[in-house]
């Protein structure tokens, strides 16, 4: 493992010069997609805000709730399919999804 304590190292030079850099970012693949898909900058900005809000809403869930919510709503898996894949009881998955939906609704209403 390389020791980066030396102030002359490339890492330190890069980090030390970073605060003086005006434009030092690379456009993400997601932003590139949004820019190509939406004609108007206002539409692209609105889509970015929508995606950020969705991510924040998902962040209110536990890891298990998040996984189940995404499997159900994004991938169309039924509650029974999720339960079978996780070797969990149908009722447990169903209640987990209901709780996740309540949390997301509450976040969006207060949001």
HELIX and SHEET records of a PDB file:
HELIX    1   1 UNK A   10  UNK A   18  1                                   9    
HELIX    2   2 UNK A   29  UNK A   37  1                                   9    
HELIX    3   3 UNK A   41  UNK A   58  1                                  18    
HELIX    4   4 UNK A   63  UNK A   73  1                                  11    
HELIX    5   5 UNK A   79  UNK A   86  1                                   8    
HELIX    6   6 UNK A   90  UNK A  110  1                                  21    
END                                                                             
